[in-house]
Amino acid sequence: MNIRDAILEEHSKSQCVKIVAYIGNSQERFDELAALFLYDTYRVAQRAAWPLSYCVAAHPGLIKKHLKKIIHNLKKPGIHNAVKRNTVRLLQEIDIPKPLHGEVMATCFAYVADPKEAVAVKAFSLGVLGRLARQYPAIIPEIKLLIEEQLPHQTAAFASRAKSILKEMKEKH
């Protein structure tokens, strides 16, 4: 399978599943997908995001050598919402190395605080922050404040995620 051709052929759940199955736990194939995600055209990167996040959910170790670049990629101006959404989604699934915690926290806080940011990106960012709060309880008040500010203006999905994160933080502390 040519991964790039498969990505461009069709953008559907079934195609995503086929690509993920093809990649399996092959580091070489995952590296090819990661390169498409990071360095190809806007459309290819957008479409590579979905299978990339599914591959990481199934085989978290595959992302290790690309993680720093993928996190830095979030700073690129004008990246597609799918790139942000799937990157933050996969960050919920893995143990983020300590040297990247500050950058990930700053990015996720910025996403949650941005009134123009997509709800899914905000919700996944809350998930990442909730996990990091276990190691950095000092960020809990800031997370709570952000949630309180956002709740009146957000969807039921955001509210549900926010409430479960608040509950989890309350139980832990």
LINKADA-V983334 format. One record per residue. RES is the residue in three letters. PSI is psi in whole degrees, -180 to 180 (none if undefined). D_CENTER is the distance of its C-alpha to the mean C-alpha in Angstrom with 2 decimals. Layout:
RES	PSI	D_CENTER
RES	PSI	D_CENTER
This chain:
MET	134	25.87
ASN	112	24.84
ILE	-43	21.05
ARG	-46	21.16
ASP	-41	23.93
ALA	-38	22.23
ILE	-42	19.14
LEU	-24	21.67
GLU	-45	24.03
GLU	138	22.19
HIS	91	18.90
SER	165	19.03
LYS	-43	17.72
SER	-39	20.73
GLN	-40	20.15
CYS	-47	16.54
VAL	-41	18.10
LYS	-44	20.86
ILE	-45	18.71
VAL	-42	16.79
ALA	-41	20.29
TYR	-44	21.74
ILE	-40	19.30
GLY	-132	19.71
ASN	27	19.60
SER	115	21.09
GLN	-39	19.76
GLU	-46	21.75
ARG	-38	20.27
PHE	-40	16.67
ASP	-39	17.69
GLU	-44	19.00
LEU	-43	15.84
ALA	-39	13.88
ALA	-41	16.79
LEU	-43	16.63
PHE	-41	12.99
LEU	-33	13.92
TYR	-5	17.57
ASP	-170	18.73
THR	165	19.53
TYR	-49	17.39
ARG	-43	17.86
VAL	-45	17.26
ALA	-44	13.95
GLN	-48	12.92
ARG	-25	14.26
ALA	-20	13.04
ALA	-43	9.33
TRP	-56	10.06
PRO	-32	12.22
LEU	-48	10.13
SER	-35	7.44
TYR	-39	10.74
CYS	-42	12.50
VAL	-38	10.35
ALA	-39	10.78
ALA	-36	14.43
HIS	77	15.02
PRO	-28	12.81
GLY	-23	15.50
LEU	-27	15.03
ILE	-18	12.15
LYS	-53	14.37
LYS	-11	16.32
HIS	-8	13.58
LEU	-46	11.12
LYS	-45	13.04
LYS	-40	13.25
ILE	-38	9.61
ILE	-44	9.09
HIS	-31	12.38
ASN	-29	11.46
LEU	-19	9.58
LYS	-11	13.19
LYS	132	14.79
PRO	139	16.67
GLY	19	16.31
ILE	149	13.15
HIS	146	12.57
ASN	-37	10.60
ALA	-35	9.28
VAL	-48	7.98
LYS	-51	6.20
ARG	-49	5.18
ASN	-30	4.31
THR	-49	2.90
VAL	-35	1.48
ARG	-47	2.99
LEU	-29	4.33
LEU	-25	4.85
GLN	-24	6.63
GLU	-11	8.59
ILE	165	10.08
ASP	113	12.62
ILE	129	11.65
PRO	142	14.98
LYS	-43	16.99
PRO	-18	17.64
LEU	-5	14.01
HIS	-47	13.86
GLY	-46	15.54
GLU	-42	13.46
VAL	-44	10.13
MET	-47	12.21
ALA	-43	13.77
THR	-47	10.79
CYS	-41	9.45
PHE	-42	13.16
ALA	-42	13.73
TYR	-45	11.23
VAL	-38	12.84
ALA	-22	16.22
ASP	115	16.13
PRO	-20	18.27
LYS	-7	17.31
GLU	146	13.54
ALA	145	12.52
VAL	-42	12.67
ALA	-40	9.61
VAL	-43	7.49
LYS	-46	10.00
ALA	-45	9.96
PHE	-37	6.45
SER	-41	7.35
LEU	-40	10.57
GLY	-43	9.49
VAL	-46	8.28
LEU	-38	11.50
GLY	-42	13.49
ARG	-43	12.97
LEU	-27	13.85
ALA	-23	16.75
ARG	-35	18.39
GLN	-23	19.05
TYR	73	19.57
PRO	-18	21.47
ALA	-20	22.58
ILE	-9	19.37
ILE	-47	20.11
PRO	-38	22.60
GLU	-40	20.28
ILE	-47	17.59
LYS	-45	20.54
LEU	-46	21.93
LEU	-44	18.84
ILE	-46	18.63
GLU	-39	22.38
GLU	-37	22.26
GLN	-35	19.64
LEU	-46	21.03
PRO	-19	24.06
HIS	6	22.22
GLN	172	19.36
THR	170	19.18
ALA	-36	20.09
ALA	-44	16.60
PHE	-46	15.41
ALA	-43	18.66
SER	-48	18.25
ARG	-45	14.89
ALA	-44	16.44
LYS	-39	19.63
SER	-35	18.29
ILE	-42	16.51
LEU	-42	19.80
LYS	-46	21.80
GLU	-42	19.98
MET	-36	20.48
LYS	-41	24.08
GLU	-34	24.76
LYS	-25	23.61
HIS	none	25.59
